[in-house]
């Protein structure tokens, strides 16, 4: 399941959506949460907030395709992907990826696969708002190197 | 018509979210389309490594033929997550 939303999410209730207490087959749940952090290149400035833009329609499709690829590759039960957009403050949650499976290996691998491809294939763009200036974040070459391992 | 969308830094540089471009024989690929747009919007070159999507699918081959009615988006490299 994939959601793009402006509002914050509660990790506990999002996790419960894919790990219900009446399910006995789930042996593992792995979550990844990404936060707004201060990584402005200009060290004389301080990040105060971030603005996230996406491509309505394409972004949802791209996320669903990534989920599908993970499901085809690993024996996993369920996936919950949430990505926020709009203005986010320092330390706010940006993204959640949660995966359930019978055994931990599949959940770990699938969760990492999903966040790695989300960073290169799902159209989101971040703009950092600092005290003095604002700037669009440049793509990180390391993100592209990471997907080569899959 | 080809519906053209711009996102993020490109949208800000061009000061436009979307526009319609008439589909013609010399605007029949992504490369031809962006060259056509460049005549009016030279600021396109202020953004490096521009990516394109056709009908909401990432398009790596810019010589891919476009069809009348296609939606083409141009944007900087993705930086989500």
gemmi code that builds the backbone of each chain (N, CA, C; Angstrom):
import gemmi

chains = {
    "A": [
        ("UNK", (0.846, -1.189, 0.000), (0.000, 0.000, 0.000), (0.882, 1.239, 0.000)),
        ("UNK", (0.444, 2.225, -0.755), (1.256, 3.410, -0.989), (0.426, 4.658, -0.705)),
        ("UNK", (1.006, 5.609, 0.000), (0.283, 6.857, 0.270), (1.235, 8.042, 0.206)),
        ("UNK", (0.750, 9.138, -0.403), (1.515, 10.377, -0.406), (0.632, 11.400, 0.290)),
        ("UNK", (1.130, 11.990, 1.344), (0.264, 12.865, 2.146), (1.062, 14.006, 2.746)),
        ("UNK", (0.340, 15.077, 3.056), (0.980, 16.246, 3.660), (1.142, 16.040, 5.173)),
        ("UNK", (0.132, 15.427, 5.778), (0.120, 15.341, 7.239), (1.101, 14.288, 7.765)),
        ("UNK", (1.418, 14.427, 9.018), (2.324, 13.513, 9.705), (1.661, 12.132, 9.802)),
        ("UNK", (2.470, 11.110, 10.072), (1.909, 9.765, 10.269), (2.378, 9.224, 11.608)),
        ("UNK", (1.571, 8.336, 12.172), (1.931, 7.717, 13.445), (2.500, 6.328, 13.137)),
        ("UNK", (3.774, 6.140, 13.468), (4.467, 4.915, 13.074), (3.753, 3.679, 13.618)),
        ("UNK", (3.328, 3.764, 14.875), (2.682, 2.621, 15.505), (1.413, 2.185, 14.776)),
        ("UNK", (0.556, 3.159, 14.468), (-0.702, 2.774, 13.821), (-0.463, 2.346, 12.377)),
        ("UNK", (0.566, 2.899, 11.738), (0.871, 2.476, 10.360), (1.407, 1.045, 10.337)),
        ("UNK", (2.198, 0.710, 11.348), (2.746, -0.642, 11.445), (1.615, -1.648, 11.700)),
        ("UNK", (0.652, -1.243, 12.532), (-0.460, -2.156, 12.859), (-1.325, -2.460, 11.635)),
        ("UNK", (-1.278, -1.564, 10.644), (-2.077, -1.812, 9.429), (-1.567, -3.038, 8.666)),
        ("UNK", (-0.266, -3.335, 8.822), (0.254, -4.506, 8.103), (0.625, -5.636, 9.059)),
        ("UNK", (0.533, -5.397, 10.369), (0.785, -6.485, 11.331), (-0.346, -6.470, 12.352)),
        ("UNK", (-1.445, -7.139, 11.942), (-2.596, -7.175, 12.847), (-2.362, -8.242, 13.914)),
        ("UNK", (-2.970, -8.041, 15.069), (-2.733, -8.960, 16.190), (-3.334, -10.335, 15.919)),
        ("UNK", (-4.283, -10.425, 14.951), (-4.897, -11.734, 14.678), (-4.140, -12.507, 13.591)),
        ("UNK", (-3.008, -11.937, 13.125), (-2.209, -12.638, 12.117), (-1.135, -13.465, 12.810)),
        ("UNK", (-1.091, -14.734, 12.513), (-0.113, -15.569, 13.218), (1.092, -15.925, 12.343)),
        ("UNK", (1.005, -15.652, 11.038), (2.094, -16.063, 10.153), (3.251, -15.085, 10.084)),
        ("UNK", (3.014, -13.845, 10.543), (4.068, -12.826, 10.450), (5.107, -13.053, 11.542)),
        ("UNK", (6.350, -13.292, 11.114), (7.417, -13.492, 12.081), (8.363, -12.317, 12.153)),
        ("UNK", (8.252, -11.398, 11.174), (9.197, -10.272, 11.143), (8.539, -9.030, 10.570)),
        ("UNK", (8.905, -7.918, 11.140), (8.459, -6.617, 10.626), (9.685, -5.712, 10.630)),
        ("UNK", (10.002, -5.112, 9.479), (11.131, -4.184, 9.398), (10.597, -2.833, 8.947)),
        ("UNK", (11.019, -1.769, 9.629), (10.583, -0.425, 9.236), (11.796, 0.453, 8.975)),
        ("UNK", (11.636, 1.348, 8.027), (12.609, 2.415, 7.806), (11.846, 3.727, 7.913)),
        ("UNK", (12.384, 4.676, 8.682), (11.789, 6.015, 8.766), (12.867, 7.027, 8.416)),
        ("UNK", (12.561, 7.911, 7.474), (13.495, 8.976, 7.101), (13.026, 10.292, 7.699)),
        ("UNK", (13.982, 11.097, 8.208), (13.665, 12.367, 8.875), (14.288, 13.560, 8.160)),
        ("UNK", (13.721, 14.723, 8.389), (14.332, 15.966, 7.915), (15.529, 16.256, 8.814)),
        ("UNK", (16.713, 16.316, 8.206), (17.890, 16.637, 9.004), (18.600, 17.836, 8.378)),
        ("UNK", (19.487, 18.430, 9.146), (20.200, 19.613, 8.678), (21.446, 19.179, 7.926)),
        ("UNK", (21.331, 19.127, 6.595), (22.525, 18.760, 5.826), (22.832, 19.801, 4.749)),
        ("UNK", (22.531, 21.052, 5.065), (22.841, 22.121, 4.110), (24.345, 22.169, 3.854)),
        ("UNK", (24.698, 22.314, 2.591), (26.127, 22.362, 2.257), (26.784, 23.620, 2.801)),
        ("UNK", (26.018, 24.688, 2.846), (26.520, 25.942, 3.385), (26.484, 25.854, 4.913)),
        ("UNK", (27.651, 25.613, 5.511), (27.694, 25.373, 6.963), (27.438, 26.641, 7.774)),
        ("UNK", (27.432, 27.801, 7.104), (27.171, 29.027, 7.850), (25.664, 29.279, 7.977)),
        ("UNK", (24.880, 28.408, 7.341), (23.426, 28.562, 7.400), (22.833, 27.382, 8.181)),
        ("UNK", (21.636, 27.566, 8.712), (20.975, 26.502, 9.474), (19.644, 26.179, 8.828)),
        ("UNK", (19.403, 24.891, 8.628), (18.154, 24.481, 8.013), (16.994, 24.652, 8.989)),
        ("UNK", (15.916, 25.254, 8.519), (14.742, 25.428, 9.388), (13.587, 24.557, 8.929)),
        ("UNK", (13.465, 24.371, 7.619), (12.388, 23.525, 7.110), (12.747, 23.013, 5.726)),
        ("UNK", (11.851, 22.233, 5.196), (12.093, 21.623, 3.893), (10.772, 21.598, 3.125)),
        ("UNK", (10.854, 21.758, 1.817), (9.637, 21.641, 1.016), (9.802, 20.488, 0.058)),
        ("UNK", (8.811, 19.629, 0.006), (8.886, 18.459, -0.862), (7.795, 18.538, -1.917)),
        ("UNK", (8.237, 18.376, -3.159), (7.327, 18.427, -4.297), (7.270, 17.037, -4.918)),
        ("UNK", (6.143, 16.678, -5.537), (6.073, 15.397, -6.240), (5.244, 15.557, -7.508)),
        ("UNK", (5.155, 14.493, -8.273), (4.455, 14.511, -9.569), (3.181, 13.677, -9.405)),
        ("UNK", (2.058, 14.328, -9.074), (0.828, 13.571, -8.810), (0.505, 12.627, -9.970)),
        ("UNK", (0.271, 11.399, -9.661), (0.004, 10.399, -10.691), (1.234, 9.545, -10.924)),
        ("UNK", (2.308, 10.177, -11.379), (3.513, 9.395, -11.668), (4.169, 8.882, -10.390)),
        ("UNK", (4.206, 9.708, -9.368), (4.905, 9.294, -8.136), (4.219, 8.072, -7.516)),
        ("UNK", (2.892, 8.083, -7.454), (2.160, 6.937, -6.898), (2.443, 5.676, -7.716)),
        ("UNK", (2.435, 5.839, -9.042), (2.688, 4.679, -9.917), (4.084, 4.130, -9.711)),
        ("UNK", (5.064, 5.044, -9.589), (6.458, 4.618, -9.404), (6.609, 3.851, -8.091)),
        ("UNK", (5.959, 4.325, -7.037), (6.052, 3.646, -5.737), (5.407, 2.262, -5.803)),
        ("UNK", (4.252, 2.186, -6.477), (3.578, 0.881, -6.607), (4.431, -0.104, -7.395)),
        ("UNK", (5.127, 0.400, -8.420), (6.008, -0.476, -9.206), (7.159, -0.997, -8.357)),
        ("UNK", (7.705, -0.128, -7.503), (8.807, -0.549, -6.621), (8.293, -1.615, -5.650)),
        ("UNK", (7.095, -1.394, -5.101), (6.501, -2.391, -4.194), (6.313, -3.729, -4.921)),
        ("UNK", (5.810, -3.650, -6.144), (5.581, -4.876, -6.928), (6.884, -5.641, -7.166)),
        ("UNK", (7.939, -4.887, -7.507), (9.243, -5.535, -7.743), (9.713, -6.237, -6.487)),
        ("UNK", (9.536, -5.600, -5.334), (9.956, -6.211, -4.063), (9.141, -7.484, -3.799)),
        ("UNK", (7.860, -7.425, -4.089), (6.991, -8.596, -3.855), (7.359, -9.762, -4.765)),
        ("UNK", (7.810, -9.425, -5.988), (8.200, -10.489, -6.920), (9.534, -11.110, -6.527)),
        ("UNK", (10.362, -10.329, -5.840), (11.715, -10.793, -5.521), (11.794, -11.552, -4.204)),
        ("UNK", (11.036, -11.110, -3.203), (11.100, -11.748, -1.883), (9.720, -12.223, -1.441)),
        ("UNK", (9.744, -13.231, -0.598), (8.506, -13.791, -0.071), (8.059, -12.931, 1.120)),
        ("UNK", (7.354, -11.848, 0.802), (6.917, -10.930, 1.860), (5.390, -10.890, 1.903)),
        ("UNK", (4.842, -10.524, 3.060), (3.378, -10.490, 3.206), (2.800, -9.143, 2.812)),
        ("UNK", (3.320, -8.091, 3.420), (2.675, -6.803, 3.185), (3.679, -5.654, 3.226)),
        ("UNK", (3.289, -4.549, 2.605), (4.167, -3.386, 2.498), (3.339, -2.139, 2.778)),
        ("UNK", (3.894, -1.213, 3.532), (3.249, 0.087, 3.757), (4.288, 1.179, 3.491)),
        ("UNK", (4.040, 1.949, 2.424), (4.953, 3.039, 2.059), (4.197, 4.361, 2.186)),
        ("UNK", (4.749, 5.281, 2.952), (4.156, 6.626, 3.059), (5.262, 7.640, 2.806)),
        ("UNK", (4.983, 8.624, 1.952), (5.921, 9.716, 1.737), (5.157, 11.016, 1.879)),
        ("UNK", (5.715, 11.942, 2.648), (5.030, 13.221, 2.850), (5.466, 14.255, 1.809)),
        ("UNK", (4.642, 15.287, 1.628), (5.006, 16.387, 0.736), (4.634, 17.701, 1.422)),
        ("UNK", (5.019, 18.817, 0.789), (4.736, 20.142, 1.355), (5.835, 20.565, 2.309)),
        ("UNK", (5.470, 21.460, 3.236), (6.479, 22.023, 4.134), (6.655, 21.124, 5.356)),
        ("UNK", (7.886, 20.691, 5.579), (8.208, 19.860, 6.738), (9.280, 20.570, 7.564)),
        ("UNK", (9.204, 20.395, 8.869), (10.176, 21.044, 9.749), (11.312, 20.091, 10.105)),
        ("UNK", (12.402, 20.678, 10.594), (13.551, 19.892, 11.045), (13.064, 18.820, 12.021)),
        ("UNK", (13.553, 17.611, 11.847), (13.197, 16.443, 12.677), (11.845, 15.808, 12.349)),
        ("UNK", (11.108, 16.372, 11.426), (9.839, 15.740, 11.018), (10.115, 14.445, 10.266)),
        ("UNK", (9.164, 13.529, 10.344), (9.261, 12.319, 9.532), (8.928, 12.651, 8.080)),
        ("UNK", (9.720, 12.125, 7.158), (9.465, 12.331, 5.719), (8.838, 11.079, 5.119)),
        ("UNK", (9.430, 9.935, 5.443), (9.068, 8.714, 4.717), (9.039, 7.518, 5.661)),
        ("UNK", (8.109, 6.611, 5.371), (8.043, 5.337, 6.104), (8.009, 4.197, 5.096)),
        ("UNK", (8.812, 3.184, 5.356), (8.700, 1.929, 4.605), (8.599, 0.825, 5.644)),
        ("UNK", (7.521, 0.060, 5.625), (7.365, -1.046, 6.573), (7.024, -2.308, 5.790)),
        ("UNK", (7.678, -3.403, 6.144), (7.509, -4.666, 5.415), (7.355, -5.807, 6.409)),
        ("UNK", (6.435, -6.729, 6.131), (6.291, -7.920, 6.975), (6.589, -9.182, 6.161)),
        ("UNK", (7.101, -10.188, 6.864), (7.371, -11.486, 6.234), (7.395, -12.548, 7.326)),
        ("UNK", (7.550, -13.805, 6.907), (7.626, -14.882, 7.897), (8.963, -14.851, 8.627)),
        ("UNK", (10.021, -14.574, 7.855), (11.375, -14.557, 8.423), (12.018, -13.202, 8.176)),
        ("UNK", (13.016, -12.843, 9.006), (13.543, -11.474, 8.972), (14.293, -11.119, 7.690)),
        ("UNK", (14.998, -12.086, 7.088), (15.850, -11.762, 5.934), (15.049, -11.092, 4.820)),
        ("UNK", (13.884, -11.660, 4.513), (13.065, -11.129, 3.421), (12.622, -9.693, 3.718)),
        ("UNK", (12.210, -9.429, 4.950), (11.758, -8.077, 5.320), (12.904, -7.071, 5.262)),
        ("UNK", (14.057, -7.462, 5.783), (15.220, -6.562, 5.754), (15.590, -6.212, 4.315)),
        ("UNK", (15.716, -7.233, 3.482), (16.140, -7.022, 2.095), (15.114, -6.176, 1.341)),
        ("UNK", (13.847, -6.532, 1.487), (12.792, -5.824, 0.740), (12.689, -4.367, 1.184)),
        ("UNK", (12.819, -4.118, 2.474), (12.722, -2.747, 2.993), (13.856, -1.892, 2.426)),
        ("UNK", (15.065, -2.432, 2.424), (16.209, -1.683, 1.902), (16.075, -1.455, 0.397)),
        ("UNK", (15.618, -2.485, -0.308), (15.389, -2.383, -1.754), (14.392, -1.245, -2.056)),
        ("UNK", (13.301, -1.217, -1.298), (12.246, -0.218, -1.556), (12.767, 1.197, -1.311)),
        ("UNK", (13.462, 1.432, -0.196), (13.936, 2.797, 0.074), (15.045, 3.176, -0.911)),
        ("UNK", (15.880, 2.221, -1.304), (16.934, 2.531, -2.288), (16.327, 2.975, -3.627)),
        ("UNK", (15.327, 2.258, -4.105), (14.719, 2.617, -5.392), (13.808, 3.836, -5.273)),
        ("UNK", (13.215, 4.021, -4.090), (12.403, 5.229, -3.882), (13.263, 6.473, -4.119)),
        ("UNK", (14.521, 6.395, -3.701), (15.405, 7.563, -3.809), (15.840, 7.864, -5.233)),
        ("UNK", (15.738, 6.903, -6.132), (16.180, 7.162, -7.513), (15.038, 7.137, -8.530)),
        ("UNK", (13.943, 6.440, -8.214), (12.893, 6.228, -9.218), (11.553, 6.910, -8.925)),
        ("UNK", (11.325, 7.328, -7.685), (10.023, 7.956, -7.369), (10.198, 9.475, -7.397)),
        ("UNK", (9.494, 10.162, -8.305), (9.721, 11.599, -8.466), (9.283, 12.451, -7.258)),
        ("UNK", (10.244, 12.706, -6.400), (10.103, 13.670, -5.306), (11.317, 14.599, -5.391)),
        ("UNK", (11.096, 15.849, -5.030), (12.215, 16.807, -5.006), (12.168, 17.580, -3.704)),
        ("UNK", (13.364, 17.762, -3.097), (13.452, 18.443, -1.809), (14.085, 19.820, -1.977)),
        ("UNK", (13.497, 20.784, -1.311), (14.102, 22.114, -1.255), (14.375, 22.442, 0.206)),
        ("UNK", (15.615, 22.813, 0.480), (15.983, 23.151, 1.855), (15.769, 24.639, 2.090)),
        ("UNK", (15.086, 24.935, 3.188), (14.861, 26.334, 3.550), (15.732, 26.620, 4.771)),
        ("UNK", (16.681, 27.528, 4.597), (17.565, 27.885, 5.710), (17.207, 29.249, 6.256)),
        ("UNK", (17.925, 29.674, 7.264), (17.703, 30.996, 7.847), (18.038, 32.065, 6.800)),
        ("UNK", (19.158, 31.833, 6.062), (19.627, 32.847, 5.113), (19.189, 32.610, 3.672)),
        ("UNK", (19.063, 31.348, 3.292), (18.777, 31.092, 1.885), (18.006, 29.784, 1.712)),
        ("UNK", (17.528, 29.561, 0.507), (16.882, 28.281, 0.208), (17.455, 27.718, -1.079)),
        ("UNK", (17.514, 26.378, -1.158), (18.083, 25.776, -2.357), (17.539, 24.370, -2.574)),
        ("UNK", (17.421, 23.995, -3.833), (17.003, 22.639, -4.178), (18.156, 21.687, -3.894)),
        ("UNK", (17.832, 20.541, -3.352), (18.858, 19.553, -3.014), (19.363, 18.903, -4.305)),
        ("UNK", (20.687, 18.742, -4.410), (21.268, 18.042, -5.566), (21.156, 16.539, -5.368)),
        ("UNK", (21.024, 15.827, -6.467), (20.966, 14.361, -6.378), (22.295, 13.838, -5.834)),
        ("UNK", (22.208, 12.798, -5.031), (23.391, 12.205, -4.407), (23.842, 11.002, -5.237)),
        ("UNK", (25.065, 11.092, -5.755), (25.595, 10.022, -6.605), (25.593, 8.683, -5.872)),
        ("UNK", (25.775, 8.732, -4.540), (25.797, 7.492, -3.758), (24.469, 6.750, -3.834)),
        ("UNK", (23.372, 7.502, -3.961), (22.055, 6.859, -4.076), (21.971, 6.023, -5.355)),
        ("UNK", (22.610, 6.548, -6.415), (22.581, 5.818, -7.689), (23.530, 4.621, -7.664)),
        ("UNK", (24.643, 4.775, -6.924), (25.568, 3.645, -6.795), (24.912, 2.506, -6.009)),
        ("UNK", (24.102, 2.896, -5.006), (23.473, 1.877, -4.147), (22.556, 0.948, -4.943)),
        ("UNK", (21.837, 1.485, -5.925), (20.878, 0.618, -6.622), (21.561, -0.363, -7.570)),
        ("UNK", (22.840, -0.098, -7.862), (23.545, -1.044, -8.733), (23.751, -2.404, -8.083)),
        ("UNK", (23.683, -2.445, -6.761), (23.933, -3.725, -6.079), (22.742, -4.680, -6.201)),
        ("UNK", (21.536, -4.152, -6.544), (20.346, -5.001, -6.580), (20.240, -5.778, -7.886)),
    ],
    "B": [
        ("UNK", (-1.933, 18.193, -29.510), (-1.201, 18.937, -28.492), (-0.368, 17.989, -27.623)),
        ("UNK", (0.758, 18.477, -27.173), (1.548, 17.753, -26.171), (1.472, 18.577, -24.892)),
        ("UNK", (1.079, 17.899, -23.805), (1.018, 18.592, -22.509), (2.396, 18.487, -21.866)),
        ("UNK", (2.986, 19.645, -21.556), (4.334, 19.651, -20.981), (4.265, 20.135, -19.533)),
        ("UNK", (4.885, 19.389, -18.642), (4.899, 19.736, -17.213), (6.340, 19.971, -16.760)),
        ("UNK", (6.502, 20.898, -15.829), (7.822, 21.154, -15.242), (7.722, 21.022, -13.726)),
        ("UNK", (8.791, 20.506, -13.123), (8.786, 20.347, -11.667), (10.041, 20.923, -11.016)),
        ("UNK", (9.868, 21.227, -9.731), (10.967, 21.615, -8.838), (11.751, 22.810, -9.388)),
        ("UNK", (13.100, 22.690, -9.421), (13.921, 23.841, -9.811), (13.600, 24.313, -11.237)),
        ("UNK", (13.286, 23.366, -12.091), (12.972, 23.714, -13.485), (11.687, 24.563, -13.548)),
        ("UNK", (10.689, 24.177, -12.765), (9.429, 24.933, -12.694), (9.696, 26.353, -12.203)),
        ("UNK", (10.576, 26.471, -11.202), (10.882, 27.803, -10.660), (11.677, 28.652, -11.648)),
        ("UNK", (12.648, 28.027, -12.320), (13.463, 28.778, -13.289), (12.615, 29.294, -14.448)),
        ("UNK", (11.679, 28.445, -14.898), (10.866, 28.796, -16.066), (9.627, 29.612, -15.685)),
        ("UNK", (9.338, 29.629, -14.364), (8.150, 30.323, -13.844), (6.872, 29.837, -14.519)),
        ("UNK", (6.813, 28.532, -14.770), (5.619, 27.960, -15.385), (5.490, 26.485, -14.961)),
        ("UNK", (4.266, 26.066, -14.651), (4.017, 24.679, -14.226), (3.786, 23.764, -15.424)),
        ("UNK", (2.985, 24.262, -16.354), (2.672, 23.432, -17.508), (2.261, 24.293, -18.691)),
        ("UNK", (2.387, 23.718, -19.877), (1.960, 24.401, -21.091), (1.654, 23.367, -22.167)),
        ("UNK", (0.905, 23.787, -23.175), (0.598, 22.907, -24.303), (1.461, 23.304, -25.491)),
        ("UNK", (2.038, 22.304, -26.144), (2.844, 22.548, -27.342), (2.171, 21.820, -28.494)),
        ("UNK", (2.033, 22.508, -29.615), (1.396, 21.885, -30.765), (2.262, 20.728, -31.269)),
        ("UNK", (1.632, 19.585, -31.517), (2.362, 18.419, -32.021), (2.635, 18.611, -33.517)),
        ("UNK", (3.921, 18.625, -33.882), (4.289, 18.823, -35.290), (5.409, 17.850, -35.647)),
        ("UNK", (5.689, 17.740, -36.923), (6.718, 16.800, -37.380), (8.092, 17.119, -36.784)),
        ("UNK", (8.354, 18.398, -36.527), (9.671, 18.748, -35.981), (9.659, 18.851, -34.447)),
        ("UNK", (8.545, 18.473, -33.833), (8.472, 18.388, -32.367), (7.927, 17.004, -32.040)),
        ("UNK", (8.627, 15.984, -32.521), (8.083, 14.629, -32.454), (8.918, 13.690, -31.595)),
        ("UNK", (9.903, 14.242, -30.877), (10.656, 13.429, -29.917), (10.936, 14.306, -28.697)),
        ("UNK", (11.399, 13.678, -27.614), (11.685, 14.445, -26.392), (12.768, 15.485, -26.677)),
        ("UNK", (13.805, 15.046, -27.414), (14.916, 15.951, -27.725), (14.433, 17.148, -28.549)),
        ("UNK", (13.588, 16.867, -29.541), (13.072, 17.968, -30.371), (12.167, 18.884, -29.551)),
        ("UNK", (11.409, 18.289, -28.661), (10.505, 19.086, -27.832), (11.291, 20.039, -26.926)),
        ("UNK", (12.333, 19.529, -26.269), (13.080, 20.411, -25.347), (13.858, 21.468, -26.129)),
        ("UNK", (14.339, 21.107, -27.317), (15.012, 22.121, -28.141), (14.032, 23.209, -28.579)),
        ("UNK", (12.815, 22.806, -28.875), (11.764, 23.753, -29.235), (11.469, 24.680, -28.047)),
        ("UNK", (11.364, 24.100, -26.850), (11.068, 24.885, -25.643), (12.203, 25.844, -25.300)),
        ("UNK", (13.443, 25.399, -25.590), (14.639, 26.178, -25.273), (14.636, 27.528, -26.009)),
        ("UNK", (13.985, 27.585, -27.176), (13.947, 28.844, -27.931), (13.253, 29.938, -27.124)),
        ("UNK", (12.208, 29.528, -26.385), (11.488, 30.520, -25.588), (11.995, 30.587, -24.144)),
        ("UNK", (12.449, 29.442, -23.660), (12.870, 29.372, -22.252), (14.345, 28.971, -22.164)),
        ("UNK", (15.232, 29.950, -22.357), (16.666, 29.655, -22.310), (17.093, 29.208, -20.901)),
        ("UNK", (16.260, 29.548, -19.899), (16.606, 29.188, -18.504), (16.638, 27.675, -18.302)),
        ("UNK", (16.126, 26.913, -19.269), (16.197, 25.448, -19.182), (17.642, 25.021, -18.897)),
        ("UNK", (18.585, 25.750, -19.498), (19.990, 25.367, -19.350), (20.569, 25.699, -17.978)),
        ("UNK", (19.789, 26.390, -17.136), (20.246, 26.652, -15.759), (20.120, 25.406, -14.883)),
        ("UNK", (19.405, 24.401, -15.390), (19.208, 23.170, -14.610), (19.985, 22.046, -15.282)),
        ("UNK", (20.837, 21.389, -14.469), (21.695, 20.332, -15.021), (21.010, 18.972, -14.927)),
        ("UNK", (21.420, 18.071, -15.808), (20.945, 16.668, -15.775), (19.426, 16.538, -15.775)),
        ("UNK", (18.782, 17.252, -16.665), (17.320, 17.200, -16.730), (16.857, 15.793, -17.121)),
        ("UNK", (15.818, 15.340, -16.437), (15.204, 14.040, -16.731), (13.859, 14.280, -17.403)),
        ("UNK", (13.382, 13.254, -18.126), (12.080, 13.384, -18.785), (11.229, 12.161, -18.505)),
        ("UNK", (9.915, 12.376, -18.470), (8.970, 11.267, -18.370), (7.911, 11.468, -19.443)),
        ("UNK", (7.526, 10.375, -20.093), (6.458, 10.431, -21.092), (5.294, 9.606, -20.563)),
        ("UNK", (4.150, 10.246, -20.477), (2.948, 9.612, -19.921), (3.252, 8.942, -18.571)),
        ("UNK", (3.995, 9.694, -17.752), (4.294, 9.311, -16.365), (5.206, 8.091, -16.236)),
        ("UNK", (5.959, 7.807, -17.304), (6.995, 6.762, -17.240), (8.327, 7.437, -17.554)),
        ("UNK", (9.341, 7.169, -16.725), (10.659, 7.732, -16.955), (11.156, 7.352, -18.354)),
        ("UNK", (11.628, 8.321, -19.112), (12.071, 8.066, -20.485), (13.573, 8.296, -20.578)),
        ("UNK", (14.322, 7.229, -20.786), (15.781, 7.354, -20.864), (16.221, 7.699, -22.287)),
        ("UNK", (15.459, 7.258, -23.283), (15.792, 7.499, -24.686), (15.069, 8.754, -25.179)),
        ("UNK", (15.838, 9.830, -25.349), (15.229, 11.104, -25.737), (14.897, 11.165, -27.224)),
        ("UNK", (15.260, 10.131, -27.963), (14.880, 10.095, -29.381), (13.581, 9.334, -29.592)),
        ("UNK", (13.006, 8.871, -28.486), (11.720, 8.179, -28.515), (10.666, 9.075, -29.184)),
        ("UNK", (9.871, 8.491, -30.071), (8.848, 9.276, -30.766), (7.704, 9.632, -29.825)),
        ("UNK", (7.242, 10.859, -29.945), (6.073, 11.288, -29.181), (4.834, 11.166, -30.050)),
        ("UNK", (3.682, 11.059, -29.386), (2.404, 11.018, -30.104), (1.583, 12.234, -29.694)),
        ("UNK", (0.692, 12.615, -30.593), (-0.219, 13.698, -30.263), (-1.003, 13.291, -29.011)),
        ("UNK", (-1.093, 14.177, -28.037), (-1.829, 13.872, -26.811), (-0.957, 13.369, -25.669)),
        ("UNK", (0.335, 13.162, -25.936), (1.233, 12.692, -24.871), (1.408, 13.751, -23.778)),
        ("UNK", (1.705, 13.246, -22.576), (2.076, 14.132, -21.466), (3.579, 13.957, -21.234)),
        ("UNK", (4.315, 15.042, -21.361), (5.772, 14.965, -21.187), (6.170, 15.868, -20.008)),
        ("UNK", (6.916, 15.292, -19.070), (7.362, 16.079, -17.918), (8.877, 16.203, -17.951)),
        ("UNK", (9.367, 17.370, -17.588), (10.804, 17.598, -17.448), (11.084, 17.985, -16.002)),
        ("UNK", (12.153, 17.445, -15.441), (12.462, 17.738, -14.043), (13.926, 17.461, -13.725)),
        ("UNK", (14.426, 18.032, -12.623), (15.798, 17.727, -12.215), (15.867, 16.325, -11.627)),
        ("UNK", (17.082, 15.806, -11.392), (17.202, 14.471, -10.784), (16.406, 14.384, -9.467)),
        ("UNK", (15.885, 13.192, -9.222), (15.017, 12.927, -8.076), (15.809, 13.003, -6.762)),
        ("UNK", (15.195, 13.595, -5.732), (15.902, 13.733, -4.448), (14.982, 13.451, -3.252)),
        ("UNK", (14.102, 12.462, -3.403), (13.168, 12.160, -2.304), (13.758, 11.254, -1.249)),
        ("UNK", (12.892, 10.789, -0.382), (13.267, 9.829, 0.652), (13.851, 10.470, 1.880)),
    ],
}
model = gemmi.Model(1)
for chain_id, residues in chains.items():
    chain = gemmi.Chain(chain_id)
    for i, (resn, *xyz) in enumerate(residues, 1):
        res = gemmi.Residue()
        res.name, res.seqid = resn, gemmi.SeqId(i, " ")
        for name, pos in zip(("N", "CA", "C"), xyz):
            atom = gemmi.Atom()
            atom.name, atom.element = name, gemmi.Element(name[0])
            atom.pos, atom.b_iso = gemmi.Position(*pos), 0.0
            res.add_atom(atom)
        chain.add_residue(res)
    model.add_chain(chain)
structure = gemmi.Structure()
structure.add_model(model)
structure.setup_entities()
